[in-house]
Amino acid sequence: MSLNLRPLLSALRRNPTGALLVTLQVSITLAVLVNAAWVVHQRIMRIEQPTGINTRDTFVLQISGSSNQFNAAAAESEDLAYLRGLPGIVSATVSDGVPLTGDGGNTGVWIEPGQQGQVTLTSELGMDQDGLKTLGVRLIAGRNFRADEIQPYVPGKQAPASEAIVTESLAHALFPHGNALGKTIYSSEPRTIIGISRDFMGPQLGQPTERTIIYPRLPGQGGYYDLLVRTQPGKRDALLRLARKHIAAAHRYGVVVDARTFAQNNRRRDSGNRNVAILLALVTALMLAVCCLGIFGLTTFNVGSRTRQIGTHRALGARRRDVVSRFLVENALILTAGAVLGSVLALLIGNWLTLHYAVPRLNMAYLAAGIVTLVAVGELAAWQPARRAARIAPSVATRTV
């Protein structure tokens, strides 16, 4: 039996509603499947990505004023002096953000004066000369901040820093064809890059997390600050409890709002990425299952409505595999139309995710794999109804007239 496409297309035109609905369902499922798989891949890569930070021996204390009488500048100085004097403390710094948490500022950076040209989004951290040492991050070029370059916190009189240290990834993003060291960058004020550090995950997790800029400044403008502390191996937990107890009692108008290790921050970050990946996988699996049900239902309906036609073909000598092939080819036409429309929709959604959420551009291999997967699953969904049609005997079909 020859499978001529013309009668198949004619059959679909006689009952277009079901075919159009399934085509639309296939296209939406493909678009969601491909982009969800790509986002899940990115989330898994984030989980597996090294933080660039010594998470094993570090902890953070978050301090906040309980009234407007809280002197953040004096409290910062007292806390740092206490922490740096504790036996077992390797380094301590005060910061306006906490890496790995999403708790921190972000900014746009330009390489042309007047905020002209392309903007590069970065995480930003304000720390003193001990910041990199505390995080366990080393410089690969240039120098660290000097003590006299640190801008002290003075309420209402915070001067902008004129120096900056950037991570390796940010330096390459800003100056892909040259050395970033010594170059001037612009955000609210012009700043000179005096050092380039190894990549590490900054506080903002919604953009390329390794693009971080560090300013030599002390926080406290909002009445709160973060104390980042690195200890000798094995002493983190004991020193965290000791420091929390002392600092909580040291400030009359200040409270310790949170105290946790960097390892806990990293686990929270991992759990967030893992939860998003699981949720997207479940939603995609549900949509794929619903799509298969739609294909199964359409094929079943077509088998039921064409019993006489099937019987006639069987009486004229059509073999069972011819009947099965007929319905599978008809289903393949619907899947092909859905795949074409879904590919366009998938690319549009992928471009939107790239523009608004900094998701890397969709890999075409994922689109190809999604098409193959959906077509294969769609054909399997139509297989059972097609086999049922092939079992219809010519005599049974003619009695239905």
N, C-alpha and C positions, 0 to 999 in steps of 0.2 A: 504493500500500500504506500503510495507516495504522499508525503506530508506537504501539500501545497499550502503556502502561507495565505493565499487569497481567501479560501473558505474560512480559515481560522480568524483572520481579521474581520471578515464579514460576520462571523458569529459574535465576535466581541462588539461590533457596532450595533447589532440587534439588541444587545443588553449591556449598554455602556456604563450604567450607574455603578454596578458592583465593581467592574474593572477599574473605573476611575477612582473609586474610593480606596481600593487596595493599592493602586499605583501611588496615590497620595500618601497612604500609610507607609508604604515601602520607602518612599523618598524621605519622609520625616524620620523614620526609624534609622535609615542609613546616615542621615546628617547627624543625628544624636549619637548613634553608635560610634562613628568615626571620631567625632570631637570629644566624646566622653572617654574613649580609649586613649586619645592623645593626652587629655588632661590627667587621666589616671597615670599614664606613663610619666608625665612631668612630676606628679606628686610622689611617685615611687622614687624617682631620681632625687627629689629633695630629701626624702628620708635617708637615702643611701649617701647623699652628698656629705663630705666631711665639713664640720662646722668651722674649722680653722682656729678654734678656741680651746683652751685647756678647760674642758667641762668637768674633769675629774676632781680638781682641787680648788674650784672657785665657788663663791656664793655671793648673793646680793642681799642687801638690806635697803628697803625703801622707806624713806623718812618723809613725813608730812607734818606741817604745822597744824595745830588744833585751834589756833586763834591768830589774829593779826599781830599779836605780840611776839610771835615766834621769830627769832633772829636767825634766819637761815645761814647767813654768811658766817656768823660766829659758831653755829652748830656744825657746819661743814668742817671748819678748821679744827674744832675740838674732836670730832669723830675721827678725822684722818690722823691726828696726832695720837689718839688712843690706839687705833688699829695698827698703825705703823710701829708702835712700841710694843705690841704684844708678841711674845715668843711664839714662833711657829708661823707667823705671817710673812710671806715672801714679798707681797706688794699689795697696795690698796690705792684706790682712786675714787673720785667722786664724778658722777656722770649724770647727764640729763636723759639717758635712755638705757635700756637693758637689751643687749643682743639676744636673739632667738625668741623674743616674746611678742614683737609687734608694738612694744611700748617704747616709742621714741619718735623723733621728728623725721620728716623727709623734705627734700628740697629739690628745686630744679637748678641745674648748673649749665652755664654757657661758656664758650671759649671766645666769644666776641663781646666787646663792651656794649653797654646799654641793653643787655639781655636780647641780643640779636642772634639769629641763626637757630640751629637745632638745639633743643633742650634735652639734657640727659638727667633722668630722675635718679636720685641717690638717697640712701639713708644717711642721716647725719648724727654724729655724736660729739658732745662737748666733754673733753677730759683733759687732765693735766699731763705732765711729763711721764707719769707712771702708768698711764692708761694701757699702752701696748704691752708693757711688761705684765700687768695684771691679767690681761686676757691671754697671755702666752703667744702673742703675735709678734713676729720679728720684721724689721725693716729689710728691704732688698735694695734700696737705693736712697740716697739723701741722708737726712738726720732726723732725730727726734726733736720735740719741743724743748726749749730751755725754760728754766723756772721763771725767768724774767719776761717770757712771752705769754705766760698764762694770764688771761684776763680775769681778775678777781670779780666776784659777785658784789656789786654795789647796787642796792635797790634804786631803780629808775635811772641808773647811769652806766648801764652795761655797754662797754665799747665794743665795736665789732672787731673780731680777730682778723689780722692781716695775713696769717699763715694758715696752711692746711696740710694735712697728710691724707693721701688717698690710697685706696687699695689698688692692687695690680690690675684688676678687671676694670675699675673705673678709669684708671690712667689710660688703658688701651681704648676704652670706649670714647674718651674725650680726644685723645690724640693717637688714632690708629696708625698713623704713618710717621710718628716721631716720638721723641722722648718727652714725657710730661714733666720731668723734674725741672724746676725753675720757671715753669710756665705760669701765666696768670689766668685764673678762672673767675667767673662772675656769677654771683647769685644776688643777694641783697647788696653786697659790697665786693670789690675786687680782692682776691686772695692769691697768694703765691704758694705753689706746691713746693714744699721743702723736703718732703719725704714720700716714699712709696712703700707700702707694706704688703705682706702676703695677704691673700684673700681671706676674709672671714665673714661670717654671717652677721649682718647688722641687725638693728632692731626692727626695721620694716620688712615684713615677709611677703608683701604683695607684689614686689617688683624683683628684679635680679638682686638677690639678697647679698651677694658678694660685693656690690657696688656701694661702698661706704666712704664718706668723707669725715675726717676728724678735725675738730676745731680746738684750739688751746683756750678753753674757757671753763669757768666753773658755773654750775647751774644754780638754781634757787629762786629765780624770778617769780615762780608761781607758788613759792612757799614749800616746795618739796624737792628732793634730790635722791639719787641712788648711790649707794656705797657698794662698789665692786671690790671684792677681796679674793686674793689668791693665797692659799696656804701651802705649807709643806705637805708632801704626800701622807695620807692617813690621818691628818689632823683637822680636816675640813669640818666635819659634823660637830666635834667638840668645840671648836673655835666659833662656829656659827651660833651655838647655844650661848656661849659666854658673851660674845659681842652683842647679841640681841638683848640679853638681860641687862647688860651695862648701859647700852645706848637708850633703851626704853626708860631707864631710870634717870638718865643724865639730863634730859631736856624737860623743863617744866611745861612748855607749850608745844612740844613735839612728840609724835608717836611713831612707832615702828609699824607701818601698815602691812608690811609683808617681809618675810625672810625665807629664802629658798636657795637651793643649790642650782648651779648652771645645768647640772645633769637633769634636774627636775624640769627646768625650762626646755631642755632638748627633748625630753620625753613628751612634754605637752605639745611641742611643735610637731613631733612625729605622730602623736595621736590625732592631732588636727588634720594633718595630711592623710593619715590612714583612714580616718572617718570619712573624709571627702571622697577618697578613692573607693571605699566600700559602698558609699551611698550612690555614687555615679554608676558603679558596676551593677548594683541592684536595680536601679532605674532603667539602665540599658537592657538588662536581662528581661525585665518586665515588659518593656516596649517590644523587644524581639519576640517574646512569647505571644503578646497581643497581635503582632504582625503575622506570626505563623497561624494563629487562630483565624485571622481574617482571610489568609490564603486558603487555609483548609476549608473554611466556610464557603468561600466563593467556588472552589472546585467542587465541593459537595453539592452545592446548589446547581451548578452547571451539569453535573452528572444526573441529578434528579430531573432536571428540566429537559434533558436530551435523551431520555431513555429510548424513545422511538428511533431517534437518529442513530444512536449507538447500535440498536438492534438491526437497523437496516444495513449499516456498515458491516456488522458481523455476518449478516445473511449474504452479503455480496463477497464474502471471503476475507474480510479484515481479520487479522490475527489479534490475539490478546495484547501482544506487545505493540501492535499498531495503535490500538486504542489508548494504551498507557502513554505512548509517545505523543499522541495527538494532544492529550491534556497537559503533558509536561511542556511541550513546545508552546502551547497557548499560555501556560503559566509563565514560561520564560519570556514571552513577549511583554507581559505585564511587568515582570521583574526588571527587564531591560529598560522599559520606559521609566519605572520608578528609580532605577539606578542612575539614569541620566539626570533626571530632575533632582534626585538626592545629592548627586555629586556637586551640582551647582549650589545647592542649599548648604552643603557641608563646607564648601570653600567660603561662602559668604559668612557663615557663622564663625569659621576659623579666623577669618580676617577681622571680624568684630571682636573676638576674644583677644586677638593680638593688639588691636588698637586700644581697647579699654582696660584690659587686665594683664597686659605685658606677657601673655602666653606666647611662646615661640610659634612661628608660623607652622601650620599643619604640614606634617610630612606626607608626601604623596604616597609613600608606601602604606601608610595607614588607610588612606582612601582606597587604594587597590585591594588591600586585605579586607576592608569592610565590604566592598562590592562582592568579592568572591565568597565571603562568609554569608552574606545575606542571600545571594543567589543560591548557594548550596542548601542553606537552611530552608529557603522558600520552596525549592524543588522537593526537598524531603517532606515538607508540609503537604504538598500536593500529591505525593506518591501514593498514600493510602486510598484517598478517594479515586484516583486514577485506576488503581488495581481493582477497586470495587466495581468500577465501570467496565473493566475488562472481563469481569466474571458474569456479566449479563448475557444470558443465552438469547439467541435470535427469537426463539419461540416465546420466551417470557416477554420480550420487548414488543412483539407484535400483538400480544394480548392486551397491552395497555392502550391500544388505539381506541 
